[in-house]
Amino acid sequence: MIRGTRSASLLAVFCVLTSAATASAECAWVLWNDEARLDYATQAESRLWHPIAGTVRKTECEARLRQEIDRVAHPDNRPKGALLKVLGDAVQVVLFRSDKPDQQAAGIQTFRYVCLPDSVDPRGPKGPGPR
């Protein structure tokens, strides 16, 4: 009887440890937008990272990525005086001046989408570093 109780106790401990290891191995995913802008007139460049959505599984994040590209690239969402082009996991927007749409482009904006584990922040470390 003691042997059966001991085996059951060991099995219970094993199950608890296994489920804890499985839970910690699961990771949430974040869909990020890496936005890059270039204004041709001023040669000003900027780059910003924006979190778009969080998901439990990577496959869900990748599906959300495709939905976001479809949404941004949809003709109804196109800014006036702009050309859109989908390049893999990115949408490139070429901007023209509204008063001179037939002339050279005024700038370019690229929205690149990437799924990263929630433990990764592409914006870099927060706060002051070690001194």
Secondary structure as UniProt FT lines:
FT   HELIX           2..25
FT   STRAND          29..39
FT   TURN            40..43
FT   STRAND          44..55
FT   HELIX           58..73
FT   HELIX           75..77
FT   TURN            80..81
FT   STRAND          82..87
FT   TURN            88..89
FT   STRAND          90..95
FT   TURN            98..99
FT   TURN            101..102
FT   STRAND          107..117
FT   TURN            118..119
FT   TURN            122..123
//
